[in-house]
Amino acid sequence: MVDVSNHELVPDHSVLDEEALEDVLEEYNIRKTDLPKIKRSDPALPDEATVGDVIQITRDSRTTDQAIVYRLVVE
């Protein structure tokens, strides 16, 4: 089976630690549950991601060097 998370077109997905998560939530003045969702079964997620974690996705962007988005892992 192919590991899609290593494909060159899949952006970097990483689990956000609690300290960084608090900074993000404070910066955007939101709750964790307000974040867009990503299913735990998504093949691009890191193996260590569990339901309730927040994932930071870093994509290449045409207008900026990188675009960073956040997703809440759900079942």
Helices and strands as residue ranges (DSSP letters): G 4-6, E 12-15, H 18-28, G 32-34, E 37-39, E 54-60, E 66-74
